[in-house]
Amino acid sequence: MDIQMMIDALPEYLRAAQITLLLGVLGIVFSFFVGVINSFIFFFKIPILKRISAIYVELSRNTPLLIQLFFLYYGLPKLNIVLDKNIVGVIGLTFLGGGYMSEAIRSGIEEVPKIQLETGKAIGLSRLQLARYIVYPQGFTRSVSSIGANAIFLLKETSIFSAISIMDLTNVTRDLIGMYYLTKEYLLLLVISYAVILLPLAWIITLIERRMRFATFGH
């Protein structure tokens, strides 16, 4: 185990981790907003958009991120649409994650007791008011664990970015192994790097889930 070579590689891993984290966080945030929008479409039962959203969810969840990235990075230039590789990474991650976030939020909303909806209707709340005061506060609480699991899943999926030459952690590891043939050293750094990113996130999600589990609304 060549410790000195591992120490020398730390600056490159730090830069790669920053790129990985930045693109991953952007993909998670945008996919969450996509999920919220889709959940609104399903909740308000907007006819045409509901069908489009359902097709999108099935397509995004049943196609590999690698294929999506290849289509965006290598396919779109055939249509004279050229995107920066980092933008492609964020779009691909958003497309994939949006489907999973949509299902996570929708399932949380469906767990809200029907009696509360009926009570809200009985006191004259509109569907928008039901969404604002009853459905979404509780729905988000019930879907925190699923949203968190999706966030961790999406961060791990950034390892695919190396396929389109983004200098993420996986790509840097592959390049260093190719130059110095120190496979176990650089793979160990790769594992440590992802652990440093993912373990705190998992802890934060667990903390939020515990706090939300005992949260009360309207106070």
Beta strands, then each sheet from edge to edge (+ up, - down):
end
